[in-house]
Amino acid sequence: MSDAAPIGLAEAIGTVRAELARAQAEGARSDWRFTVEKVSLEFAVQFHRAGEGGAGLRLGVVEARLGGSVSHDSTHRIQVDLKPLPGPGGHEHEVSRETPAAPHRPAGPQDGSLARG
């Protein structure tokens, strides 16, 4: 059993938002860049009805308790899809990954280094 408070939808989305911002900041110098097109979140939702007439909704927490009352729990899964709005200047958000020793890209044909003579 757990007495921890269930996490709400706003808090869960806020945590994902903070992690995406952190990934974007940490990967700004990486050669590997990704555009965030869609963020999908899936939650376990528990509906609980007890014999004393109470009902509740819990997001992300499935909890079991023993007691003298009659109750019924029903757990469902919901998915929330979020599409990020463009950032300042209309640019799409990008997330990159950073590695300690990220290799640099070789010079490309645009600078003439690979052109045949």
Buried (B, 14 or more C-beta within 10 A) or exposed (E): EEEEEBBEBEEBBEEBEEEBEEBBEEBEEBEEEBEBEEBEBEBEBBEBBBEEEEEEEBBBBEEEEEEEEEEEBEEEEEEEEBEBEEEEEEEEBBBBEBEEEBEEEEEEEEEEEEEEE
